[in-house]
């Protein structure tokens, strides 16, 4: 099947790249040129837009939108374009989901990039993410090593460098952006067999696949506890890895589900 995929592909870890790889792994030919799709120079069986595209009404049917953020954060944009799509997939389980035209399709991990790496565990607690207002309290905790945009005292890391950093961490700290129910880090760290301390567990089990903290005090107490209890930390990391890699949590699984819902191509 020939699939049009329209996205920004801005960073090495852009989610568009994972959807592209999944489509190719499933045997589909992928067209990335929006102009050729619109003109008809490239005939496609399905067009998938990842969040941003200003004129979806110009695309051939069937049209699919994968919205990779909370719609409320981009309410004006979302409401201006959503009516032009045949199917919409949201990465958060919002009230908009009706399982008729709008579906829940969470993020995932990419087995080509997210897998266990053997590195010396020389970082006690690592956070990689943008310095949103709700996360700025991390600055006062010296035990947390931070990387990401907007912090002012550190830098962003992407792709292979980010994966190597996580592999060095005894604890991968996950703090969701306000309102988010899941994020890419949740799946990626589990797939790398890195112990994860998170504020939201997603589909995984607290105390088995990862560990959930309630607030800053609880977070710091659990950082201290799990730094001192290496065997427990490693057991939970291994359990989380086993659960995620034996379940349907890959981008290939997400794309298969999307194609099944849309009723096109080989998705079995």
C-alpha positions in Angstrom: 0.0 0.0 0.0 1.2 3.6 -0.7 0.8 5.9 2.3 1.4 9.6 2.5 3.0 10.8 5.7 3.2 14.5 6.4 5.1 15.7 9.4 7.9 18.0 10.5 10.7 15.5 11.2 12.5 18.2 13.2 14.6 16.2 15.5 16.4 12.9 15.6 13.8 11.6 18.0 10.8 13.1 16.2 7.8 10.8 16.5 7.2 11.1 12.7 10.4 9.1 12.2 9.0 6.2 14.3 5.7 6.2 12.4 7.7 6.2 9.1 9.9 3.3 10.2 6.8 1.3 11.4 5.0 1.8 8.0 8.1 0.6 6.1 8.5 -2.4 8.4 4.9 -3.3 7.6 5.8 -3.3 4.0 4.2 -0.1 2.9 5.6 2.5 0.5 5.7 5.9 2.1 5.4 9.3 0.3 6.6 12.3 2.2 6.1 15.0 -0.4 2.8 16.8 0.5 2.8 18.9 -2.7 2.9 15.7 -4.9 0.2 14.1 -2.8 -2.0 17.2 -3.2 -1.4 17.5 -6.9 -2.0 13.8 -7.5 1.5 13.3 -8.9 1.8 10.7 -6.2 -1.3 8.6 -5.8 -1.7 7.3 -2.2 -4.2 5.0 -0.6 -4.1 6.9 2.7 -2.7 10.1 4.0 -1.5 10.5 7.6 -0.8 13.9 9.0 1.2 14.2 12.3 -0.3 17.2 14.1 0.7 20.1 11.9 -0.8 20.8 8.4 -2.7 24.0 7.6 -4.7 22.8 4.6 -5.9 19.2 5.2 -8.9 19.9 2.9 -6.5 19.8 0.0 -5.4 16.2 0.7 -7.0 13.2 -0.9 -9.3 10.9 1.1 -9.0 9.0 3.3 -7.3 11.5 5.6 -5.9 10.7 9.0 -4.7 13.0 11.8 -2.4 11.8 14.6 -2.5 14.6 17.2 0.6 14.3 19.3 -0.4 16.7 22.1 -3.4 17.6 24.2 -5.9 19.3 21.9 -6.7 21.8 24.6 -3.2 23.2 24.3 -3.8 24.0 20.6 -7.6 24.4 20.8 -7.9 27.1 18.1 -5.7 25.2 15.6 -7.4 21.8 16.3 -10.9 23.1 16.0 -10.0 24.8 12.7 -8.8 21.6 11.0 -10.4 18.5 12.7 -13.5 18.5 10.6 -11.5 17.8 7.4 -10.2 14.4 8.6 -11.9 11.1 8.2 -10.1 9.6 11.2 -8.4 11.3 14.2 -6.0 9.6 16.6 -5.2 11.3 19.9 -2.1 10.3 22.0 -4.0 11.1 25.2 -7.4 9.6 26.3 -9.3 12.8 26.0 -13.1 13.1 26.3 -13.2 13.8 22.5 -12.5 10.1 21.9 -15.7 8.5 20.6 -14.3 5.3 19.0 -16.2 6.3 15.8 -14.1 8.9 14.2 -11.8 9.9 17.1 -9.7 7.2 18.7 -7.0 6.9 21.4 -3.6 5.9 20.1 -0.9 6.4 22.7 2.8 6.8 22.0 5.1 3.8 22.1 8.7 2.7 21.7 10.9 1.9 18.7 12.7 -1.4 19.0 15.4 -0.2 16.6 16.4 2.6 19.0 15.1 1.7 22.4 16.7 -1.4 23.8 19.1 -2.2 26.7 22.6 -0.7 26.4 25.4 -1.8 28.7 26.9 1.3 30.2 28.5 2.1 33.6 25.7 3.4 35.9 27.4 6.7 36.8 24.4 9.0 36.9 22.3 8.6 40.0 19.0 10.2 38.8 18.5 11.6 35.3 15.7 13.7 33.9 15.6 14.6 30.1 12.8 17.0 29.1 11.9 20.6 28.5 11.9 23.0 31.4 8.2 23.5 31.8 7.0 25.6 34.7 5.8 22.6 36.6 9.3 21.0 36.5 11.4 24.0 37.6 11.5 22.7 41.2 14.0 20.1 40.0 16.7 22.8 39.9 17.0 22.8 43.7 17.7 19.0 43.9 21.3 18.3 43.2 20.7 14.6 43.0 18.8 15.1 39.7 20.9 15.6 36.6 18.9 17.5 34.0 19.1 17.8 30.2 16.6 19.5 27.9 15.5 22.8 26.4 14.8 25.9 28.4 16.7 25.2 31.6 19.4 27.8 31.1 22.1 25.8 32.8 22.1 22.7 30.7 21.5 21.6 27.1 19.2 19.4 25.1 20.1 15.8 24.1 18.5 13.8 21.4 18.7 10.5 19.6 21.6 8.2 20.3 23.1 10.6 22.8 19.9 10.6 24.8 19.7 6.8 24.8 23.3 6.6 26.1 22.5 9.0 28.9 19.5 6.9 30.0 21.6 3.8 29.9 24.0 5.4 32.4 21.2 6.3 34.8 20.4 4.3 37.9 17.1 6.1 38.0 15.3 7.7 35.1 12.9 10.3 36.4 9.7 11.0 34.5 7.6 14.1 35.2 4.7 14.5 32.8 3.7 17.8 31.5 0.5 19.1 33.2 -2.5 17.3 31.8 -0.6 14.6 30.0 -1.4 11.0 30.8 1.5 9.4 29.0 4.7 10.4 27.2 7.4 8.9 25.0 9.9 8.7 27.9 7.5 6.3 29.8 7.8 3.7 27.1 11.4 4.3 26.0 13.0 3.9 29.5 11.1 0.6 30.1 12.2 -0.7 26.7 15.8 0.2 27.6 15.5 -1.7 30.9 16.2 1.4 32.9 14.5 1.8 36.3 11.8 4.5 36.1 10.5 6.7 38.8 7.4 8.5 37.4 4.4 10.6 38.5 2.0 8.6 36.2 2.3 4.9 35.3 0.3 4.8 32.1 -0.7 1.2 31.4 2.1 -0.2 33.6 2.0 -1.4 37.2 3.4 0.6 40.2 6.0 -1.4 42.1 6.3 -4.1 39.4 7.2 -2.4 36.1 8.2 1.0 37.5 7.6 3.1 40.6 5.2 6.0 41.0 5.8 9.0 43.3 3.0 11.3 44.6 4.7 14.6 45.2 8.2 16.2 45.5 8.8 14.9 49.0 7.8 11.3 48.0 9.9 11.6 44.9 13.0 12.5 46.9 12.4 9.8 49.4 12.0 7.2 46.7 15.1 8.4 44.9 17.1 7.9 48.1 15.5 4.5 48.8 16.1 3.0 45.3 19.6 4.4 45.1 20.3 2.4 48.2 18.5 -0.8 47.1 20.2 -1.8 43.8 18.8 -5.3 43.7 15.2 -4.1 44.0 15.8 -1.4 41.5 17.2 -3.9 38.9 14.4 -6.4 39.5 11.8 -3.8 38.8 13.6 -2.6 35.7 13.8 -6.1 34.4 10.1 -6.8 35.1 9.2 -3.6 33.3 11.4 -4.5 30.3 9.8 -8.0 30.1 6.3 -6.6 30.2 6.8 -3.9 27.6 8.7 -6.1 25.2 6.1 -8.9 25.3 3.2 -6.6 24.9 1.9 -4.5 22.1 3.7 -1.3 22.9 5.8 -0.7 19.7 5.1 1.9 17.1 4.5 -1.0 14.7 1.7 -2.1 16.9 0.2 1.4 17.0 0.3 1.7 13.2 -1.2 -1.7 12.8 -4.1 -0.6 15.0 -4.5 2.6 13.1 -4.7 0.8 9.7 -7.1 -1.8 11.1 -9.4 1.0 12.3 -9.2 2.8 9.0 -9.9 -0.5 7.2 -7.0 -0.2 4.7 -4.0 -2.3 3.6 -2.3 -5.2 5.3 -2.7 -4.8 9.1 -3.0 -8.3 10.3 
